[in-house]
Amino acid sequence: MSSSFNQVTVLGAGVLGAQISFQIAYRGFEVTTYEVSDAALKQARQRFKGIAAVYPTEVEGATAAAAQETVERIRFTTQLASAVQGADLVIEAVPESLELKRDVFARIAASAPPAAVFVTNSSTLVPSELMDSTGRPDRFLALHFANHIWVNNMAEVMSSPNTDPRVYQRVLAFAKDIGMVPIELHKEQRGYIVNSLLGPFLMAAADLLLRGVAEPNTIDTTWRIATGAPKGPFELFDIIGLRTAYAVASAGGPDRQAWANYLKRNYIDQGKLGVESGEGFYIYPMS
């Protein structure tokens, strides 16, 4: 089955949003990337430049010329209404805030073509929480990617009870078209599959730090040695992004507030956002 999507708009060009845009464009789709300001777009262009540099070394058959041409074909804009005009598929990849996501969907509902399908890349929210703001609950669902999507190439597809089954199948087909392994979820689940498993693991590491048991590097080293895993939990926090970690913790119960406060005080307020800013729990070279 063909997804029948041709023009795709990605709202948000952070770490994951930029990866999503690049992957889709590399697979031959027309892509428009939206960010809130010229400054944010400038940062996004640097992310795309970095992706184009590593993509040929990590994807079999990819070439430097094709990667560069992909970046040149992506359209950039700070105009939200313009971004979604003519889109067949709109992928929301803005920060993990229920209110923000609802606001974005409400703002684009009138500008996007009536037949356009909307999806959210939320890692914790389920479609039922957002669908009323889209103006098209039958053509709205979740399409969740993992970071480093061309390597960790799964895409979790989750509908709401209102999603048209034919739209669900189109999004499954689209995920396959862009090189993902479609993961079908049969009912709504906070955290989907990946984060339902990953969340408790990361919070266990956060609890060890908050209680003063050990430092992040010690916890990460212990996990890598004991399990053979390539990354420890605090390395994963940096990759996911500390703004996302903070947003998820802030939306959690009272047991998560101490972690949210710790992240804000020691990292967010100091501009230490993880890999995307060059420093989080660790320091990273910036291209």
N, C-alpha and C positions, 0 to 999 in steps of 0.2 A: 504494500500500500504506500502511495506517495503522500507526504504530508501536505502537499499543495501550498506550502508557504514559499514565498519568493523574497519579499522585502521584510526584514526583521529590524526592529528597533530595540536597543538595550538601554534601559534607564539606569544610569549609574556606571561609572568607569573606575571604581576602586580596584583593589587587587583582583577580586573574582569577576567583577563586571567586565574589566578589560580582557580577561582571559576568555570569557564567554563570547564577547564581540569578536575577538581575533579568531577563535576556533570556528565560529559560524562563517565568518568572512572567508577564511582559508578554504572552507568547503564549498565556496562558490555562491553563497547567498549575498544579496545586497544588504549591507548593514549600516544603520545609523546609530551613533553613540551619543547619548545625552549626558551632560553634566551641568551642575547648577551655576557655574561661573567660568570665566575665561581662565582664571587661575587654576581651577580644578581640571579644566581641559588641558592646560599646559602640563600638569602633572600626569594626566592620563596619556598624553602623547609620549612621555618618557617611559611609562609602563609598556606601551605598545612597542616602543623601540627595544626595550629589554626583552619582551616576549619574542620579537622577530629574531633577536640575536641567538636565543637558546633553542628556539623551536626546531631548527634543522638538525640540531645535535640530539634531540630527544624523540623525534617522530620519524619513523622509518619512511624513507622516500621523500621527505620534505627537503626543499632546497632553500638556500639563502635568498635567491632571486624571487622565488614564489612568496616567501615570508615578507620580504620588503614590499612586493607588489600588493600583498594583502593589506598592509597598513595604509598604503596609498589609496586603496579603494574605499576605505571606511570613511563615512561622512561624519563630521563632528558638529555638534550644535549645543547652544545653551538655551535654545527656544523650545520649551516643552511641547507646545501645540504643534509647532513645525516638525518636531522630531517624530511624532506619531502619524502625521498625515501620510496616507498611502501605505501604511504598514499592514501586513497580513498577520504578523505576530509581534506582540510587545512583551518583552521580558523585563520585569521589574527586578533590579538588583541594587536597591537603595539600602541605607543602614537599617538594622534590625529593630524597627520601632513600629508598633501597630498603628499609632496615630499618623506617623509620617507616611507609611505605605497606603493607608486609607486616603490620606490627602492627595497623594500622587495619583492614585487610580481615579479619584473623583475629578481631578483636574484634567485628566486625559480622556475621560469617557466621552465627552462631546466632540473632541477633536479627531479621534481615531475613527477610521471607517466602521460603520455599524457591524460589518462581518468580521472585523479583526478579532483575533483570539488574544486574551491577556493571560500571562502566567506570572507567578511570583517565584523568585528563587529563595524565599525565606527558608531559614534553617530550623525554625522553631514554630512559626505560626502555621495554622492550617487554613485551607481555602475558605471554610465557612466563616472565619473571622473577618475576611476581607471582601467576600463576594458582593455584598450589598453596595459597596462603594464603587464597584466597577461598572454598574449599569448593564451588565451582561453576565449574570451568574451562570447561565448555561454555557458560556464560552470562556469560562475562567477556571483555572486549576493551578497546581503547583508543579514546577519543573526545577528540581533542586540539584545543583552540581557540587562536586567536591573540589577543593582547591587543587591547582595544578591539573586542570581538567583533561589535558591531552594525554596525561600519564594515568591519573586516577579517573579513568573515563567511564564513570557510571553517572546516570541521570535518574533520580528518583521522580516518578510521575505519580501524583496523588490528586484525585478529584474530590469535589464535594458531592453531596447527594444531589445537587442541582446541575452538575456538569453533564452536558450532552455526551453520551458514550461515543458518538462519532468524533467529537472534538478530542476526547481522551485518546482515541486511536490515532488521530492525526498528530498529536503531540508525541506519542510513542514513536511514530514513524519519523518525525522530525529529529528526535534524539538519535535515532539510528543513522539518519542521513548525515549528521554532523560528527559521526565517529564515536558516539557514546554507546554504552550498553544500557538499554532502557530497563529500569527496575520498576516493576508494577506493584504499587501498593493497593490493596483491596479495600481499605477503609482509612479514614483520617487518623493520623497518629502524630502527636506533637514530637518533634525531633526526628520524624521519619524513621528510617532504619539506622542510617549512619550515626546520627546524633543521639538517638536513643541508646546506642551502645557507647558512643564516645563521651557524651555528657557526664555520666557518673564517673568515668575514668578521670576526666579532667578535674572534676570537682573533688575527687579524692586527693589529687595532687595539690590542689589549692588549699584544702584543709590541712595537709601536712605543713605547708608553708605558713599558713595563718597561725597554727598552733606552735610554730617555732621548732618543729621536729628536724627540719633540714632545709638547706638553701636550694633554689631551683636547679642549679647545675648538679648538685649531689643527687637530687631526685631523678633528674633526667639520666644521669650516668648510671644510676642503679637500674632504672628500667631498661636501658639499652643493653647493659651487660646481662641482665637476668633473662631477657626475652628475645634478644637478637633484633628487636625493633630498630629501625633506622632513626627514629626521632623519639625524644622524650616528651612528656606532657607540656612542659613550658616552651619547648621549641614549637610544638603544635599551636600553643596559644599565640605565639608570635606570628606564625604563618596565617592562622585564622584571622588575626587582627585583634588588638586589645579593645578597640571600639566595639567590635562585635561581641567580644567576651563580656564587656561591661554592659552592653545593652541587654544581653541574655540574662546576666546575673541580676540586673536591676528589675527585670520583669518577673523574676522568680519570687519564691516565698521568703519569709524572714531569714531563713538559713542561708540564703544567697546574698543578703544585703552586706554582710561583712566583707565578702569577696568583692562586690561591686565598689564599696567604699575604698577598699585597699587599692584596687586598680585605678580608680579616679585620682586618689591622693598621690600615689607613687608613680603613676605612669601617664594617664590621660592628661592631667593638668600640666604635666611637664612636656607634652608633645611626644611622648614615647609611645608609639602606637603599634609597635611590632615591626615586621619586615618592611611594611609599606613606608615607614618614616625613617628606617635605618637603625632604629633602636627600640627595644622592648625589654624583655628579660635578657636579651643578648644584643650585641652590636653587629650590624650588617653593613657591608660595603654598598654604597649607592652608585648606580651606573650614571 
